[in-house]
Amino acid sequence: MPLNTHGGLLSFGHCGVAGGMAHVVETWQQMTGQAGARQIKPPRRAFIHADGGVMSSHVSLLLSRED
């Protein structure tokens, strides 16, 4: 199961700024087949989790695509 296809927050952004949105953008690109060299087989479902501050806020998002 592919995880962090854009490198994750260690190599792409950091929490507290726009790191969570980077996950959303990467997921959308993967799900629509627009991720370029990072492209995996476009998933039907995806789970995104991000945090901000010093473990003070968390958010999870489930996405699915219709064919």
All heavy atoms as TSV, in Angstrom:
chain	resi	resn	atom	element	x	y	z
A	1	MET	N	N	0.843	-1.164	0.000
A	1	MET	CA	C	0.000	0.000	0.000
A	1	MET	C	C	0.900	1.243	0.000
A	1	MET	O	O	1.659	1.457	0.939
A	1	MET	CB	C	-0.888	-0.015	1.240
A	1	MET	CG	C	-1.805	1.172	1.327
A	1	MET	SD	S	-2.849	1.202	2.802
A	1	MET	CE	C	-3.557	-0.413	2.779
A	2	PRO	N	N	0.835	2.058	-1.038
A	2	PRO	CA	C	1.683	3.258	-1.107
A	2	PRO	C	C	1.331	4.279	-0.021
A	2	PRO	O	O	0.166	4.548	0.249
A	2	PRO	CB	C	1.360	3.830	-2.486
A	2	PRO	CG	C	0.768	2.707	-3.263
A	2	PRO	CD	C	0.067	1.845	-2.260
A	3	LEU	N	N	2.367	4.830	0.584
A	3	LEU	CA	C	2.205	5.877	1.599
A	3	LEU	C	C	3.119	7.043	1.264
A	3	LEU	O	O	4.240	6.849	0.799
A	3	LEU	CB	C	2.576	5.347	2.990
A	3	LEU	CG	C	1.758	4.180	3.529
A	3	LEU	CD1	C	2.381	3.657	4.808
A	3	LEU	CD2	C	0.326	4.599	3.765
A	4	ASN	N	N	2.667	8.249	1.509
A	4	ASN	CA	C	3.483	9.455	1.329
A	4	ASN	C	C	4.196	9.473	-0.024
A	4	ASN	O	O	5.410	9.621	-0.099
A	4	ASN	CB	C	4.499	9.598	2.467
A	4	ASN	CG	C	3.842	9.841	3.793
A	4	ASN	OD1	O	2.800	10.487	3.870
A	4	ASN	ND2	N	4.430	9.335	4.845
A	5	THR	N	N	3.440	9.388	-1.101
A	5	THR	CA	C	4.040	9.330	-2.432
A	5	THR	C	C	4.771	10.613	-2.807
A	5	THR	O	O	5.558	10.619	-3.746
A	5	THR	CB	C	2.967	9.006	-3.490
A	5	THR	OG1	O	1.872	9.929	-3.360
A	5	THR	CG2	C	2.453	7.592	-3.318
A	6	HIS	N	N	4.548	11.697	-2.077
A	6	HIS	CA	C	5.288	12.936	-2.328
A	6	HIS	C	C	6.460	13.104	-1.367
A	6	HIS	O	O	7.120	14.126	-1.353
A	6	HIS	CB	C	4.357	14.142	-2.280
A	6	HIS	CG	C	3.824	14.490	-0.929
A	6	HIS	ND1	N	3.470	13.570	0.016
A	6	HIS	CD2	C	3.568	15.699	-0.372
A	6	HIS	CE1	C	3.023	14.187	1.095
A	6	HIS	NE2	N	3.074	15.471	0.883
A	7	GLY	N	N	6.716	12.094	-0.538
A	7	GLY	CA	C	7.850	12.141	0.372
A	7	GLY	C	C	7.469	12.370	1.817
A	7	GLY	O	O	8.300	12.256	2.701
A	8	GLY	N	N	6.235	12.720	2.091
A	8	GLY	CA	C	5.819	12.969	3.470
A	8	GLY	C	C	6.331	14.300	3.974
A	8	GLY	O	O	7.008	15.044	3.276
A	9	LEU	N	N	6.015	14.611	5.218
A	9	LEU	CA	C	6.376	15.917	5.763
A	9	LEU	C	C	7.863	16.062	6.057
A	9	LEU	O	O	8.350	17.171	6.210
A	9	LEU	CB	C	5.561	16.203	7.023
A	9	LEU	CG	C	4.066	16.406	6.775
A	9	LEU	CD1	C	3.354	16.695	8.086
A	9	LEU	CD2	C	3.805	17.497	5.777
A	10	LEU	N	N	8.605	14.959	6.130
A	10	LEU	CA	C	10.046	15.090	6.351
A	10	LEU	C	C	10.739	15.683	5.135
A	10	LEU	O	O	11.749	16.371	5.269
A	10	LEU	CB	C	10.663	13.727	6.695
A	10	LEU	CG	C	10.277	13.176	8.058
A	10	LEU	CD1	C	10.874	11.781	8.236
A	10	LEU	CD2	C	10.741	14.093	9.169
A	11	SER	N	N	10.216	15.430	3.935
A	11	SER	CA	C	10.871	15.959	2.743
A	11	SER	C	C	9.987	16.921	1.963
A	11	SER	O	O	10.399	17.452	0.943
A	11	SER	CB	C	11.293	14.811	1.831
A	11	SER	OG	O	10.156	14.096	1.396
A	12	PHE	N	N	8.763	17.166	2.430
A	12	PHE	CA	C	7.855	18.032	1.680
A	12	PHE	C	C	6.986	18.817	2.660
A	12	PHE	O	O	5.926	18.372	3.039
A	12	PHE	CB	C	6.979	17.199	0.750
A	12	PHE	CG	C	6.232	18.001	-0.259
A	12	PHE	CD1	C	6.807	18.316	-1.473
A	12	PHE	CD2	C	4.953	18.463	0.008
A	12	PHE	CE1	C	6.109	19.064	-2.408
A	12	PHE	CE2	C	4.253	19.216	-0.914
A	12	PHE	CZ	C	4.844	19.519	-2.128
A	13	GLY	N	N	7.453	19.962	3.103
A	13	GLY	CA	C	6.684	20.792	4.016
A	13	GLY	C	C	6.871	20.390	5.463
A	13	GLY	O	O	7.715	19.577	5.801
A	14	HIS	N	N	6.061	20.969	6.327
A	14	HIS	CA	C	6.109	20.626	7.739
A	14	HIS	C	C	4.772	20.981	8.373
A	14	HIS	O	O	3.995	21.754	7.819
A	14	HIS	CB	C	7.260	21.341	8.451
A	14	HIS	CG	C	7.231	22.827	8.304
A	14	HIS	ND1	N	6.498	23.630	9.135
A	14	HIS	CD2	C	7.814	23.643	7.392
A	14	HIS	CE1	C	6.650	24.897	8.768
A	14	HIS	NE2	N	7.437	24.928	7.704
A	15	CYS	N	N	4.520	20.412	9.520
A	15	CYS	CA	C	3.233	20.671	10.185
A	15	CYS	C	C	3.176	22.111	10.664
A	15	CYS	O	O	4.181	22.759	10.878
A	15	CYS	CB	C	3.033	19.695	11.336
A	15	CYS	SG	S	4.253	19.865	12.636
A	16	GLY	N	N	1.977	22.606	10.825
A	16	GLY	CA	C	1.799	23.955	11.315
A	16	GLY	C	C	1.685	25.004	10.228
A	16	GLY	O	O	1.225	26.091	10.471
A	17	VAL	N	N	2.112	24.696	9.011
A	17	VAL	CA	C	1.983	25.661	7.918
A	17	VAL	C	C	0.966	25.086	6.944
A	17	VAL	O	O	-0.200	25.004	7.262
A	17	VAL	CB	C	3.352	25.957	7.265
A	17	VAL	CG1	C	3.232	27.034	6.219
A	17	VAL	CG2	C	4.356	26.410	8.319
A	18	ALA	N	N	1.400	24.643	5.793
A	18	ALA	CA	C	0.456	24.093	4.811
A	18	ALA	C	C	0.738	22.623	4.538
A	18	ALA	O	O	0.381	22.102	3.492
A	18	ALA	CB	C	0.533	24.895	3.528
A	19	GLY	N	N	1.387	21.937	5.472
A	19	GLY	CA	C	1.733	20.531	5.259
A	19	GLY	C	C	0.537	19.660	4.989
A	19	GLY	O	O	0.559	18.794	4.115
A	20	GLY	N	N	-0.560	19.873	5.723
A	20	GLY	CA	C	-1.768	19.080	5.517
A	20	GLY	C	C	-2.357	19.281	4.134
A	20	GLY	O	O	-2.822	18.337	3.492
A	21	MET	N	N	-2.335	20.513	3.646
A	21	MET	CA	C	-2.858	20.782	2.304
A	21	MET	C	C	-1.984	20.128	1.235
A	21	MET	O	O	-2.481	19.734	0.191
A	21	MET	CB	C	-2.974	22.282	2.053
A	21	MET	CG	C	-4.161	22.905	2.752
A	21	MET	SD	S	-5.753	22.115	2.367
A	21	MET	CE	C	-5.933	22.506	0.642
A	22	ALA	N	N	-0.686	19.997	1.491
A	22	ALA	CA	C	0.189	19.296	0.543
A	22	ALA	C	C	-0.253	17.849	0.404
A	22	ALA	O	O	-0.213	17.284	-0.687
A	22	ALA	CB	C	1.649	19.380	1.003
A	23	HIS	N	N	-0.690	17.234	1.507
A	23	HIS	CA	C	-1.208	15.863	1.445
A	23	HIS	C	C	-2.477	15.799	0.596
A	23	HIS	O	O	-2.661	14.878	-0.190
A	23	HIS	CB	C	-1.537	15.338	2.845
A	23	HIS	CG	C	-0.347	15.078	3.710
A	23	HIS	ND1	N	0.777	14.421	3.285
A	23	HIS	CD2	C	-0.134	15.393	5.008
A	23	HIS	CE1	C	1.642	14.330	4.275
A	23	HIS	NE2	N	1.107	14.911	5.332
A	24	VAL	N	N	-3.364	16.775	0.776
A	24	VAL	CA	C	-4.618	16.802	0.009
A	24	VAL	C	C	-4.330	16.957	-1.477
A	24	VAL	O	O	-4.904	16.245	-2.315
A	24	VAL	CB	C	-5.551	17.927	0.511
A	24	VAL	CG1	C	-6.781	18.053	-0.372
A	24	VAL	CG2	C	-5.955	17.687	1.954
A	25	VAL	N	N	-3.423	17.871	-1.833
A	25	VAL	CA	C	-3.075	18.085	-3.238
A	25	VAL	C	C	-2.459	16.827	-3.839
A	25	VAL	O	O	-2.831	16.404	-4.938
A	25	VAL	CB	C	-2.119	19.295	-3.401
A	25	VAL	CG1	C	-1.555	19.368	-4.806
A	25	VAL	CG2	C	-2.844	20.579	-3.032
A	26	GLU	N	N	-1.524	16.202	-3.134
A	26	GLU	CA	C	-0.899	14.975	-3.637
A	26	GLU	C	C	-1.942	13.880	-3.834
A	26	GLU	O	O	-1.931	13.171	-4.850
A	26	GLU	CB	C	0.192	14.492	-2.684
A	26	GLU	CG	C	0.802	13.150	-3.047
A	26	GLU	CD	C	1.602	13.152	-4.347
A	26	GLU	OE1	O	1.945	14.240	-4.869
A	26	GLU	OE2	O	1.894	12.057	-4.860
A	27	THR	N	N	-2.851	13.748	-2.893
A	27	THR	CA	C	-3.882	12.719	-3.000
A	27	THR	C	C	-4.771	12.978	-4.204
A	27	THR	O	O	-5.081	12.061	-4.972
A	27	THR	CB	C	-4.721	12.663	-1.713
A	27	THR	OG1	O	-3.839	12.402	-0.624
A	27	THR	CG2	C	-5.773	11.585	-1.784
A	28	TRP	N	N	-5.177	14.222	-4.402
A	28	TRP	CA	C	-6.006	14.565	-5.554
A	28	TRP	C	C	-5.264	14.252	-6.861
A	28	TRP	O	O	-5.842	13.679	-7.786
A	28	TRP	CB	C	-6.399	16.046	-5.506
A	28	TRP	CG	C	-7.240	16.449	-6.671
A	28	TRP	CD1	C	-8.579	16.286	-6.805
A	28	TRP	CD2	C	-6.779	17.068	-7.872
A	28	TRP	NE1	N	-8.984	16.762	-8.028
A	28	TRP	CE2	C	-7.893	17.249	-8.696
A	28	TRP	CE3	C	-5.533	17.482	-8.328
A	28	TRP	CZ2	C	-7.803	17.828	-9.953
A	28	TRP	CZ3	C	-5.443	18.050	-9.582
A	28	TRP	CH2	C	-6.572	18.223	-10.382
A	29	GLN	N	N	-3.974	14.599	-6.919
A	29	GLN	CA	C	-3.193	14.304	-8.119
A	29	GLN	C	C	-3.119	12.800	-8.360
A	29	GLN	O	O	-3.264	12.347	-9.506
A	29	GLN	CB	C	-1.781	14.891	-8.010
A	29	GLN	CG	C	-1.778	16.389	-8.098
A	29	GLN	CD	C	-0.401	16.984	-7.888
A	29	GLN	OE1	O	0.457	16.400	-7.221
A	29	GLN	NE2	N	-0.184	18.162	-8.436
A	30	GLN	N	N	-2.895	12.021	-7.324
A	30	GLN	CA	C	-2.837	10.564	-7.472
A	30	GLN	C	C	-4.189	10.008	-7.931
A	30	GLN	O	O	-4.263	9.164	-8.816
A	30	GLN	CB	C	-2.412	9.897	-6.160
A	30	GLN	CG	C	-0.975	10.111	-5.781
A	30	GLN	CD	C	0.000	9.378	-6.692
A	30	GLN	OE1	O	-0.345	8.450	-7.408
A	30	GLN	NE2	N	1.257	9.808	-6.653
A	31	MET	N	N	-5.268	10.493	-7.325
A	31	MET	CA	C	-6.594	9.962	-7.634
A	31	MET	C	C	-7.070	10.336	-9.030
A	31	MET	O	O	-7.908	9.651	-9.604
A	31	MET	CB	C	-7.607	10.415	-6.586
A	31	MET	CG	C	-7.333	9.796	-5.213
A	31	MET	SD	S	-8.534	10.246	-3.980
A	31	MET	CE	C	-9.788	9.003	-4.320
A	32	THR	N	N	-6.529	11.415	-9.595
A	32	THR	CA	C	-6.933	11.841	-10.936
A	32	THR	C	C	-5.891	11.494	-11.996
A	32	THR	O	O	-6.033	11.882	-13.155
A	32	THR	CB	C	-7.207	13.356	-10.961
A	32	THR	OG1	O	-6.034	14.063	-10.540
A	32	THR	CG2	C	-8.378	13.712	-10.067
A	33	GLY	N	N	-4.825	10.770	-11.610
A	33	GLY	CA	C	-3.813	10.346	-12.569
A	33	GLY	C	C	-2.899	11.455	-13.050
A	33	GLY	O	O	-2.361	11.385	-14.144
A	34	GLN	N	N	-2.709	12.497	-12.224
A	34	GLN	CA	C	-1.907	13.652	-12.624
A	34	GLN	C	C	-0.648	13.838	-11.783
A	34	GLN	O	O	-0.144	14.951	-11.661
A	34	GLN	CB	C	-2.767	14.912	-12.539
A	34	GLN	CG	C	-3.983	14.859	-13.438
A	34	GLN	CD	C	-4.820	16.109	-13.314
A	34	GLN	OE1	O	-4.289	17.222	-13.267
A	34	GLN	NE2	N	-6.121	15.945	-13.245
A	35	ALA	N	N	-0.100	12.757	-11.212
A	35	ALA	CA	C	1.049	12.880	-10.314
A	35	ALA	C	C	2.398	12.709	-11.008
A	35	ALA	O	O	3.428	12.656	-10.345
A	35	ALA	CB	C	0.921	11.879	-9.171
A	36	GLY	N	N	2.409	12.629	-12.307
A	36	GLY	CA	C	3.669	12.556	-13.042
A	36	GLY	C	C	4.501	11.331	-12.689
A	36	GLY	O	O	3.986	10.212	-12.632
A	37	ALA	N	N	5.796	11.550	-12.410
A	37	ALA	CA	C	6.717	10.438	-12.127
A	37	ALA	C	C	6.374	9.696	-10.836
A	37	ALA	O	O	6.772	8.555	-10.649
A	37	ALA	CB	C	8.151	10.969	-12.048
A	38	ARG	N	N	5.611	10.326	-9.947
A	38	ARG	CA	C	5.227	9.691	-8.684
A	38	ARG	C	C	3.950	8.860	-8.818
A	38	ARG	O	O	3.515	8.236	-7.855
A	38	ARG	CB	C	4.968	10.752	-7.602
A	38	ARG	CG	C	6.137	11.600	-7.233
A	38	ARG	CD	C	5.748	12.637	-6.181
A	38	ARG	NE	N	4.448	13.260	-6.372
A	38	ARG	CZ	C	4.188	14.256	-7.224
A	38	ARG	NH1	N	5.143	14.750	-7.965
A	38	ARG	NH2	N	2.970	14.771	-7.310
A	39	GLN	N	N	3.336	8.859	-10.003
A	39	GLN	CA	C	2.021	8.252	-10.169
A	39	GLN	C	C	2.006	6.763	-9.847
A	39	GLN	O	O	2.862	6.009	-10.295
A	39	GLN	CB	C	1.522	8.449	-11.608
A	39	GLN	CG	C	0.100	7.966	-11.842
A	39	GLN	CD	C	-0.916	8.777	-11.053
A	39	GLN	OE1	O	-0.934	9.989	-11.132
A	39	GLN	NE2	N	-1.752	8.095	-10.289
A	40	ILE	N	N	1.049	6.391	-9.027
A	40	ILE	CA	C	0.761	4.988	-8.749
A	40	ILE	C	C	-0.539	4.657	-9.482
A	40	ILE	O	O	-1.128	5.525	-10.125
A	40	ILE	CB	C	0.603	4.740	-7.226
A	40	ILE	CG1	C	-0.542	5.582	-6.665
A	40	ILE	CG2	C	1.916	5.030	-6.496
A	40	ILE	CD1	C	-0.921	5.268	-5.237
A	41	LYS	N	N	-0.992	3.431	-9.396
A	41	LYS	CA	C	-2.298	3.106	-9.960
A	41	LYS	C	C	-3.327	3.970	-9.230
A	41	LYS	O	O	-3.403	3.935	-7.994
A	41	LYS	CB	C	-2.599	1.626	-9.743
A	41	LYS	CG	C	-3.943	1.204	-10.264
A	41	LYS	CD	C	-4.200	-0.254	-9.970
A	41	LYS	CE	C	-5.616	-0.607	-10.370
A	41	LYS	NZ	N	-5.986	-1.955	-9.910
A	42	PRO	N	N	-4.113	4.781	-9.963
A	42	PRO	CA	C	-5.038	5.696	-9.280
A	42	PRO	C	C	-5.957	4.965	-8.294
A	42	PRO	O	O	-6.703	4.072	-8.675
A	42	PRO	CB	C	-5.845	6.308	-10.436
A	42	PRO	CG	C	-4.901	6.273	-11.593
A	42	PRO	CD	C	-4.149	4.971	-11.413
A	43	PRO	N	N	-5.876	5.334	-7.026
A	43	PRO	CA	C	-6.678	4.660	-6.000
A	43	PRO	C	C	-8.144	5.080	-6.060
A	43	PRO	O	O	-8.479	6.173	-6.509
A	43	PRO	CB	C	-6.044	5.125	-4.693
A	43	PRO	CG	C	-5.435	6.449	-5.025
A	43	PRO	CD	C	-5.001	6.356	-6.455
A	44	ARG	N	N	-9.016	4.203	-5.608
A	44	ARG	CA	C	-10.444	4.528	-5.516
A	44	ARG	C	C	-10.743	5.248	-4.205
A	44	ARG	O	O	-11.668	6.031	-4.124
A	44	ARG	CB	C	-11.286	3.264	-5.612
A	44	ARG	CG	C	-11.204	2.610	-6.988
A	44	ARG	CD	C	-12.200	1.495	-7.182
A	44	ARG	NE	N	-13.562	1.788	-6.773
A	44	ARG	CZ	C	-14.434	2.543	-7.456
A	44	ARG	NH1	N	-14.052	3.113	-8.571
A	44	ARG	NH2	N	-15.653	2.717	-7.009
A	45	ARG	N	N	-9.961	4.972	-3.175
A	45	ARG	CA	C	-10.158	5.582	-1.866
A	45	ARG	C	C	-8.813	6.020	-1.288
A	45	ARG	O	O	-7.790	5.411	-1.587
A	45	ARG	CB	C	-10.800	4.594	-0.895
A	45	ARG	CG	C	-12.234	4.293	-1.196
A	45	ARG	CD	C	-12.770	3.243	-0.239
A	45	ARG	NE	N	-13.642	2.288	-0.886
A	45	ARG	CZ	C	-13.282	1.276	-1.670
A	45	ARG	NH1	N	-12.022	1.047	-1.896
A	45	ARG	NH2	N	-14.167	0.478	-2.211
A	46	ALA	N	N	-8.854	7.047	-0.446
A	46	ALA	CA	C	-7.622	7.522	0.189
A	46	ALA	C	C	-7.935	8.049	1.583
A	46	ALA	O	O	-9.021	8.570	1.836
A	46	ALA	CB	C	-6.977	8.622	-0.649
A	47	PHE	N	N	-6.972	7.907	2.461
A	47	PHE	CA	C	-7.054	8.424	3.831
A	47	PHE	C	C	-5.917	9.418	4.014
A	47	PHE	O	O	-4.763	9.109	3.729
A	47	PHE	CB	C	-6.929	7.276	4.839
A	47	PHE	CG	C	-6.838	7.726	6.265
A	47	PHE	CD1	C	-7.975	8.154	6.930
A	47	PHE	CD2	C	-5.633	7.736	6.937
A	47	PHE	CE1	C	-7.903	8.582	8.254
A	47	PHE	CE2	C	-5.547	8.147	8.253
A	47	PHE	CZ	C	-6.694	8.571	8.909
A	48	ILE	N	N	-6.244	10.609	4.492
A	48	ILE	CA	C	-5.251	11.655	4.735
A	48	ILE	C	C	-5.333	12.031	6.207
A	48	ILE	O	O	-6.422	12.208	6.746
A	48	ILE	CB	C	-5.546	12.909	3.889
A	48	ILE	CG1	C	-5.604	12.553	2.400
A	48	ILE	CG2	C	-4.513	14.000	4.152
A	48	ILE	CD1	C	-6.219	13.634	1.552
A	49	HIS	N	N	-4.182	12.162	6.857
A	49	HIS	CA	C	-4.145	12.628	8.247
A	49	HIS	C	C	-3.049	13.672	8.375
A	49	HIS	O	O	-1.962	13.517	7.828
A	49	HIS	CB	C	-3.873	11.479	9.221
A	49	HIS	CG	C	-3.830	11.940	10.630
A	49	HIS	ND1	N	-4.970	12.178	11.354
A	49	HIS	CD2	C	-2.792	12.279	11.428
A	49	HIS	CE1	C	-4.628	12.620	12.558
A	49	HIS	NE2	N	-3.314	12.691	12.627
A	50	ALA	N	N	-3.358	14.747	9.083
A	50	ALA	CA	C	-2.371	15.807	9.298
A	50	ALA	C	C	-2.514	16.339	10.715
A	50	ALA	O	O	-3.564	16.185	11.344
A	50	ALA	CB	C	-2.571	16.931	8.285
A	51	ASP	N	N	-1.447	16.949	11.206
A	51	ASP	CA	C	-1.496	17.579	12.519
A	51	ASP	C	C	-0.853	18.945	12.451
A	51	ASP	O	O	-0.115	19.253	11.537
A	51	ASP	CB	C	-0.803	16.711	13.584
A	51	ASP	CG	C	0.655	16.502	13.286
A	51	ASP	OD1	O	1.445	17.427	13.521
A	51	ASP	OD2	O	1.013	15.412	12.811
A	52	GLY	N	N	-1.163	19.775	13.432
A	52	GLY	CA	C	-0.607	21.115	13.471
A	52	GLY	C	C	-0.220	21.487	14.885
A	52	GLY	O	O	-0.690	20.890	15.851
A	53	GLY	N	N	0.619	22.485	15.013
A	53	GLY	CA	C	1.087	22.890	16.330
A	53	GLY	C	C	1.915	21.791	16.961
A	53	GLY	O	O	2.494	20.958	16.283
A	54	VAL	N	N	1.972	21.773	18.269
A	54	VAL	CA	C	2.710	20.739	18.987
A	54	VAL	C	C	1.698	19.700	19.444
A	54	VAL	O	O	1.235	19.706	20.580
A	54	VAL	CB	C	3.486	21.334	20.181
A	54	VAL	CG1	C	4.285	20.251	20.899
A	54	VAL	CG2	C	4.389	22.460	19.723
A	55	MET	N	N	1.316	18.838	18.497
A	55	MET	CA	C	0.315	17.794	18.750
A	55	MET	C	C	-0.991	18.388	19.286
A	55	MET	O	O	-1.682	17.780	20.080
A	55	MET	CB	C	0.858	16.747	19.723
A	55	MET	CG	C	2.133	16.089	19.260
A	55	MET	SD	S	1.931	15.152	17.730
A	55	MET	CE	C	1.085	13.717	18.329
A	56	SER	N	N	-1.326	19.621	18.858
A	56	SER	CA	C	-2.501	20.285	19.410
A	56	SER	C	C	-3.741	20.180	18.534
A	56	SER	O	O	-4.845	20.392	19.013
A	56	SER	CB	C	-2.191	21.759	19.667
A	56	SER	OG	O	-1.836	22.399	18.456
A	57	SER	N	N	-3.575	19.898	17.259
A	57	SER	CA	C	-4.748	19.766	16.394
A	57	SER	C	C	-4.483	18.677	15.364
A	57	SER	O	O	-3.388	18.554	14.830
A	57	SER	CB	C	-5.069	21.086	15.702
A	57	SER	OG	O	-3.984	21.521	14.915
A	58	HIS	N	N	-5.502	17.899	15.109
A	58	HIS	CA	C	-5.402	16.798	14.158
A	58	HIS	C	C	-6.620	16.818	13.255
A	58	HIS	O	O	-7.710	17.218	13.684
A	58	HIS	CB	C	-5.361	15.444	14.879
A	58	HIS	CG	C	-4.130	15.275	15.703
A	58	HIS	ND1	N	-3.026	14.638	15.237
A	58	HIS	CD2	C	-3.841	15.697	16.952
A	58	HIS	CE1	C	-2.092	14.641	16.175
A	58	HIS	NE2	N	-2.568	15.285	17.224
A	59	VAL	N	N	-6.442	16.372	12.033
A	59	VAL	CA	C	-7.562	16.270	11.101
A	59	VAL	C	C	-7.350	15.046	10.219
A	59	VAL	O	O	-6.220	14.728	9.846
A	59	VAL	CB	C	-7.722	17.553	10.249
A	59	VAL	CG1	C	-6.520	17.779	9.355
A	59	VAL	CG2	C	-9.000	17.510	9.439
A	60	SER	N	N	-8.423	14.347	9.934
A	60	SER	CA	C	-8.381	13.199	9.026
A	60	SER	C	C	-9.421	13.411	7.946
A	60	SER	O	O	-10.490	13.976	8.189
A	60	SER	CB	C	-8.669	11.897	9.768
A	60	SER	OG	O	-7.644	11.634	10.699
A	61	LEU	N	N	-9.113	12.948	6.741
A	61	LEU	CA	C	-9.991	13.126	5.600
A	61	LEU	C	C	-10.025	11.825	4.806
A	61	LEU	O	O	-8.980	11.242	4.528
A	61	LEU	CB	C	-9.448	14.266	4.728
A	61	LEU	CG	C	-10.205	14.662	3.480
A	61	LEU	CD1	C	-11.593	15.200	3.833
A	61	LEU	CD2	C	-9.411	15.721	2.717
A	62	LEU	N	N	-11.214	11.373	4.476
A	62	LEU	CA	C	-11.395	10.204	3.610
A	62	LEU	C	C	-11.910	10.694	2.273
A	62	LEU	O	O	-12.885	11.453	2.219
A	62	LEU	CB	C	-12.392	9.228	4.210
A	62	LEU	CG	C	-11.970	8.545	5.502
A	62	LEU	CD1	C	-13.170	7.812	6.117
A	62	LEU	CD2	C	-10.844	7.578	5.235
A	63	LEU	N	N	-11.250	10.289	1.195
A	63	LEU	CA	C	-11.683	10.653	-0.151
A	63	LEU	C	C	-11.994	9.399	-0.945
A	63	LEU	O	O	-11.364	8.367	-0.749
A	63	LEU	CB	C	-10.581	11.435	-0.875
A	63	LEU	CG	C	-10.136	12.763	-0.262
A	63	LEU	CD1	C	-9.000	13.354	-1.098
A	63	LEU	CD2	C	-11.292	13.729	-0.194
A	64	SER	N	N	-12.948	9.513	-1.856
A	64	SER	CA	C	-13.211	8.411	-2.784
A	64	SER	C	C	-13.549	9.017	-4.129
A	64	SER	O	O	-14.007	10.155	-4.219
A	64	SER	CB	C	-14.356	7.518	-2.279
A	64	SER	OG	O	-15.564	8.228	-2.262
A	65	ARG	N	N	-13.296	8.253	-5.180
A	65	ARG	CA	C	-13.614	8.766	-6.512
A	65	ARG	C	C	-14.646	7.853	-7.150
A	65	ARG	O	O	-14.725	6.668	-6.881
A	65	ARG	CB	C	-12.367	8.871	-7.368
A	65	ARG	CG	C	-11.803	7.631	-7.901
A	65	ARG	CD	C	-10.539	7.897	-8.735
A	65	ARG	NE	N	-9.797	6.674	-8.823
A	65	ARG	CZ	C	-10.003	5.751	-9.752
A	65	ARG	NH1	N	-10.900	5.942	-10.675
A	65	ARG	NH2	N	-9.313	4.627	-9.745
A	66	GLU	N	N	-15.437	8.457	-7.998
A	66	GLU	CA	C	-16.442	7.716	-8.740
A	66	GLU	C	C	-15.946	7.550	-10.160
A	66	GLU	O	O	-15.351	8.442	-10.724
A	66	GLU	CB	C	-17.767	8.473	-8.735
A	66	GLU	CG	C	-18.348	8.637	-7.338
A	66	GLU	CD	C	-19.654	9.400	-7.352
A	66	GLU	OE1	O	-20.223	9.600	-8.433
A	66	GLU	OE2	O	-20.096	9.795	-6.277
A	67	ASP	N	N	-16.199	6.404	-10.736
A	67	ASP	CA	C	-15.797	6.173	-12.136
A	67	ASP	C	C	-16.974	6.363	-13.053
A	67	ASP	O	O	-18.092	6.292	-12.734
A	67	ASP	CB	C	-15.248	4.757	-12.298
A	67	ASP	CG	C	-13.906	4.623	-11.605
A	67	ASP	OD1	O	-13.154	5.602	-11.566
A	67	ASP	OD2	O	-13.626	3.521	-11.109
